[in-house]
Amino acid sequence: MNVAIMLTREPYGSINAAEAIRHALGAVANDLRVSLVLTDGGVLTAARGQNEADSGFTSLEGAIRDLLSLKAPVLVDRESLGKAGLAEGGLIEGVTMVDPAGVARAIAGADHLLFF
């Protein structure tokens, strides 16, 4: 079974990003094929060297690395990345840049879609 998890919200300020990643890790642990798709503010979750100081939240960089080590693709929308003011070189190693068509393919190939 294929699951696509769309994360559109920034990593700090709410629990959405942490919950998206928690669900992705849980699905992988249960032998589901998972793609984590980061768009809009969600692309900030893939930034390398995250500084969550004063946010009250834990850095999600390690959790993204865990997903990648489990061979779960983490896809970052190139257009959203530009709007967020990030460069591809500032991303966690192993994430995959995709264009809007790549986002659409990830969604179309999923049996289930979760939004955060």
N, C-alpha and C positions, 0 to 999 in steps of 0.2 A: 504494500500500500504506500502510495506517495502522498506526502503532506507538505504543503507550502505554508510557511508562516511569514506573513507580511508585517513588518515593523515600520510604522510611519512616524512614531513619536520619538522625541529626543530621549537620550539614555538617562537623564537625571531630572528629577522634579516630579516624577510619578513612578509607579511600579510597572508600567507597561513594558519597558524594554527588558527588565529583569524577568518578568513573567513570560515574555516571548521566548527568551533564551532558555528558561527553565522548562517550558513546554517542549522546545526543540530537543533538549538533552534527554528529557523523559521519553520522547517518541523514539529517539535513536536507541536508547537503552531497551526499548521494547521491540527492536528490530524493524522499525518503520524507516522508510527512506524519507529524509527531511531536507528541505531547502529553506534556509532563512534568507528572506528577501528584504533588504533594507532600502527604503525610499524616503523621500521628504526628510524630516528631522531624524529619522531612524539611521541615516547614514553616519551620523556622529558616533554611533555605537561601535563602528569599525575603526575609529581613530586610534592610532597608536599613541601610547603615553598619556592615557586619559587621566585627568585630574578632577577627582570628584570631591576635593576638599570643600568643606562647608556646605555640602549638599545633603548630608545625612544618608547618602547612598554608598554602596560598595562599588568599586570599579568593576565593569563588565568585560574588560579586556581579557582577563584570564578565562572567563566562560566562553568567549568567542573562540579563543585558542583551543579550548577543550572540544568545542564543536568541530573545528577544523581537524583536530587530531583524530576524531572519530569518523572522518571522511564525509562529514555533512557539509555540503556547499553553503557558503555564505556569499550571497550575491549583493553587490552594491550598485544602485542605479547611478550611472555616470552623470546624468543631468542633475539629479538631486545633490550629488557631491559638489558640483560646481556652484549651485545655489547656496550651499552651506559654507562655501569658501574654503573647502578642503581640496588638497591635491592628492592624486593617487599615491604619491610617495609617502604620504602621511598616514597610510592605512596599515592595519595589522597585516603582517605577511601571510599570504595564503587566501585572502578574500579575492573574489573575482568581480571585476568590473563588467557591467552589462549595460546595453542600451535599452530603451523602452521595449524593444522587441524581445530582448532577453528576459525582461521581467514578465512580459506576456507569455512567453514560452514556459517559464517556471510555473505560472498560474495554470495555464492550459494543461500541463502535464501532471497536475496534482489531482488526486482523488478527493482530497479534503483541503480546505483553505481556512486558515485562522488569521484574524486581523488583530493587531495590537497597536 
